[in-house]
Amino acid sequence: MLLTFPMMAAIQEISARIGRTTGKGISGNLARYYPASLLYFIVVLLFAANVINIGADLSAMADALKLLVGGPRSLYVVVFALICVAAIVFIHYSRYVTILKWTTLSLFAYVAAMFAARVPWADGIKGLLIPHVEWSGAFFTTLLAIFGTTISPYLFFWQASQEVEEEKLDRSAKPLKWAPWQASRAFQRIRADTLVGMALSNLIAVAIIFTTAATLHKAGVTDISSSTDAAKALEPVAGKFAFVVFSAGIGTGLLAVPVLAGSAAFAVGEAMHWPVGLEREPKEVVAFYATLVAAAALGTGIMFTPIDPIKALYWSAVINGICAVPVMVVMMLMAGRKDIMGKFPVQGWLRLLGWISTAAMALAALGLGVQWFV
């Protein structure tokens, strides 16, 4: 996780710079400067990965609620999907962003669980500082899943599109290509926002890893097929507190599903040259919101198939890792072009770190491919 932090921060900052500099999201720039075949390939990959992710998240949320209050899991999947879609469609963007930011506080439940789990800290710190590498399919699959859930394609598209959204809300802000005097302040804000956000993200990830290692793995529980299974396995090992905290992860899904559906809608909308924007009324951008609803509906439908929700989350992360490779390559090429970025192509250490991140993701995917086919 210490190695992923600089890579996460670099890629997210580059995504934000593309949006803030050009006034368009990643898909919008692809549509303008790259062949249509590449655009559609990237957008289809993103949309498919996001739909799978949405379905897995909704299912995990439904399992958690069923654990707390009982009742029908399938009904909860539909209710959560409706809540997420209604919020993003009908709540004004500026207010909705505030809701999302407060929802992130639910993630700190994992930190509380870590301190309740009696972690052997010496072993934990050693594992954090000294990477363990082995040549096996299980290792490369999990490595790619970790990369895919921390350096995810939907986050690139969301980050760039949100910079465009924020720019539209601020009447004095213009794309940096046309307002270079705003660049210094904008880049400082983007870097601070990215570093803090990715640091908190990694803190939560480390807390999850430590908690599961000190409870489930220590107890020999290695095959989890549902959130209920995980919570029941946690209870005798870590006590009632960890059982309840695990169930509070519903807030995580409420945060993730709108972002997944929204990034899919931005990607498709810009690719099709539709008007897009969460700050606009639904009647102004009908196709954009219809795509958002379709992504959520398809994700909901997946969960009525006999798929284990925890395994779906795991494999959706692997799929994200595979999809991220071509997206990152195109994004890095885009960020270095002066005809796209004007006076502000990504250069220096940030560009180097971006390419290192892309290479690391590609090598993880290649290692998995070799293990699968050799």
N, C-alpha and C positions, 0 to 999 in steps of 0.2 A: 504493500500500500504506500510505503514511502516513495517507491520508484514511480508509482502511477501519479502521485500528486503533481509534480512538475509537468508531466505530459498532459494531464487533465487541464491544468491551468493554462498551458500554452495553446492547446487546441480551442478551448472555449474563448480565450482572448482573441485569437485569430478569427473565429466565427463572429464575435461581436464587432471586430474592426471592419469586417466585410460589410456587415449591415449598416453600421454607422457611417462608413466612408462612402458607400455607393447609394444609400437610400433604398436598397433592395435586399431581399433575403437571398439565400444561397440559390434557391430554385429560380428566382427571378434573374439572377446573374447568369446561371446556366442557360436559361432560355434565350438570353440576349447574345451571349458570346460563344456558346458551344453548340455542336451538332444536336439536332433534335433526338437522334437515337441515344446519345449519351444521357441527355436530360431525362428521357422517359425511362431508361434503364435505372438511373439513380432514384427517381421518384417512385417507381414500382417497388424497388427494393425497400425503400423507406416505409412506404405505405403498408406493405406486407408485414414487415418486422413490427411496426407499430400496432397493427391489428392484433397480432399474436400477443404482444406485450399487454395490450389493453385487456384482452380476455384473461390472461394469467393474473393480472392485478385485481380485476373484478372478482375472480373466483377466490383469491386469497382473502379479500375483504369479506366476502360472503361467509367463508369458513370461520373467520374471526368473530363475526357477529353471531353466527349460529352457536359458536362456543359460549358466548356470553349469555344469550337469551333463548337459545333453542330456535326452533322454527325451520321453515323450508329454505334450503340453500339457494335453489333456483330462483325463488322470489327475490331474495336479497341481491342476487346478481343483477336482476332487472332494475330493482329500485336504486341501487348504487349507480348504475349506468344512467338512469333518468336524472338523478340528482346532479351528477357530474355534467351531463350535457345541458341541462336546464340552467345551471349556474353559469357556464361559459357563454351560453347563447343570450340569456336574458339579463344578466347583471352587467352593468357598465364596466368597461375594461379597467378604468382606474380603481374602482372599488374592488373589482375581482382580484386584481394584483395584490391588493392589501390582504384579502382573504387568503390567497395562496401563501403569502409571506407568514401569516400567523399560523397557517396549517403546518408549516415546517417545524414548528415547536414540537409537534407530535413525534418527530424523529428522535428527540432527546430521551424518549422512553427507552430506547435501546441503550443509551448510556447508563440510565438508572438500572436496567437489567444487568448490565455488565458488572456493576458494583455489588449487585445482589447475588452474583453467580460464583463467588469465591474463586476468582481467577488466580492461578499460580503466577504471580506477576513476573518472577524471574524468568520462567519459561516463556511467558508472553512477550516480554521485551526482547528476549533472545530471538524469538521467532520473527518479531517485527523488524529487527535490525539485520539479521543474517538470512538471506533468501535461501529457500530449499528448492532445488531443481532436480527433477528426475525425468528420464526419457521414457514416457509412457503415454498412452492415449488418454488415460484419466487425468494426468497432470496437465497436458496441453488443452484438453477440453475445459477443465476448470480455469486454467489461466486465461483462455479466450473468453470464458464467461465473465470473469472478473473484469477484464478489459472492456467487454461488451456492455457491462452494466455501469461502468464508470466513465468510459469514453464512448458514448452512444450516439449514433447518427441523429436521432431525434433531438438530442440536446444541441447539436450544431445548428440545425434548422431553426429550432426554437430561439436560441440565443441571438442569431442574426435577425430574425423576424421581430423579436422584442425590441431590439435597438431601433428598428424602423418604426415600430409602434410608438415608442417613447419619443422619438424625434417628431412624429406627427402631432403628438399631444403638446409639445413645446413649440409654440409658434415662432420663437426666435431661433430655433435649431434648424439647420439645413444639412443635407449630405455634405460630408467634409470635402468631397471633390469640388464642390462649388462654394464652400465656406471654410477654407483652410485655416483661418484665424481661430476657429473653434476647436481645432484638432488637439492642442496640448491639454486643455482641460478635459476634453472628452476621453482621450486615451488614459489620462490619470484616473478618471472615474472608472473606466472599464477595467483597468488593471486591479485597482483596489477591490472592486466588486467581484471580479473573477477569483482573485487570490483568497479572499475571505470565504466566498461560496464554496470553492473547491476544498479549502482546508476543513470547513465544517462537514462537507460531504465525506471526506476521508476519515474524519473523527468518528462519524456514525458507522462507516464501514468497518473500521477497526473494532468498534464496540460490538458490532454484530458478530464478527469473526471470533473475538475473545469469548463472548458469551456462549456461542454454540460449541466452541472447542472445549470450554470448561464444564459444559453441561451435557449436551447430546453426545458429542464424540467421546468424552470421558466415560459415559455410561454405556458406550457401545451402540448407540442409536445412530445408524448411518443411512438408513433407507426411510426417508420421510415422504409420504405421498400426499399429505394435506396439512394445512395449517393446524387443524385439530390434532393430528398426530404429533406435530412438533410441540404444541402447547402441553399436551398430556405427558409427553416425555420430559418436558422441562419441569413440571410441577414437583415430582418427587425428588428431583435433583437440586433444584434451585429454590424451592419453596413456593408458596402461594403468590408471593409478590411478583416473581418472574412470570408466572402463569398469567396474571392479570395484565402485566406490562406488555407481554407478547400480544395479547388480544387487542391492545390499544393501537396496534399497527394499522388499523382501519384508516387513520389519518394519513398514512403514507400513500395509500391508494387514492384517497381523495385529492392528494397533491399530484400524483403521477398521471392519472387517467386524463384529466383535462389537457395536460402538457402534451401527452402522446397524441391525442386526437387533434389538438390545435396545431402541432407541428406538421402532422399529415395534411391538414387542410391548407396550411400555408404553402407547403411544397406543391401540392396538386394545383391549387389556385394560381400560383405564380407561373407554373409550367403551362397552364392553359390560358394565361393572360387575362384571368378574371380579376375584377376588383376584390381585394382582400383586406382584412383588418378586423381585429376584435373590438376596436373602438367604434366601429360602424354599426348601425342598426341592422338587424337581420334582413329587413326588406330591401336594404341597399346592396347587400352582398349575399343573395340567396344561394348561389352555387357554392360559395365558400362555406357557409354554415351547413349546407346540405352534405358537403364532403365530410365535415367534422362529425355530423350525426351518423353518417354512413360508416365511418371508421369505428365509432363507438358501438354501433349496432352489429357490425360484423364481429367485433371482438366479443360482444355479448353472446352471439350465436355460437362461437367456438366453444364456449364453456358448457354448452348443452351436449357436447360430445364426450365420450368416456376418456377424458384426458386428466391425468393427475395434476392438480394446480401447482404444486411445488415443482414437479418436474417440468411443467410448462414454463414457469418462471425461469428455471435453470436453462432450458433450451432456448427460450426467447433471448436470454443474455448471450448465448453462443451465437445465435443468428445475428444479433446486433453486432457482435465482434466481427463476423465475416462480412456483413454489409458495410461496416465502417471503413474497411480498407479502400475500396474504390472511391467512396465519398471523401475520405481524407486526402487521397492523392489529388483528386480534382480540386478540392478546396485549397490545398497548398499551392497548386499551379495558379489558381485564380488569385490568391492573395499576393502573388509575386508579380502580377501583370500590371504595368503602369497604365495601360488603356482601360483597365477596370478600376484600379485603386488610385488613379491620378498621381498626386505627389506623395501618396502614403502607402506604397507597397510594403508588405511585411518583410523586414530585413533583419540582419544581425543575428543575435542569439535567439530571438523569438522564432525566426524562420528555421534556424538550425534545430531548435527543440521541437518545432512542429514536424519536421521531417524525421527526426529521431522517433517521435511518437508514432508516426505513420509506419516507419520501418518495424518498430516493435510489434505493432498490431499485425502487420503483414507476416512477420516471422512466426508469431503465435498461430495464425491461421494456417501458414505453411506447415508448421510442426504438426498441427492436428491432421492436416490432409495427408501427410506422410504416414502418420500412425494409422490412419483409417485404411489406406490403400496399399501399404507395404506389408 
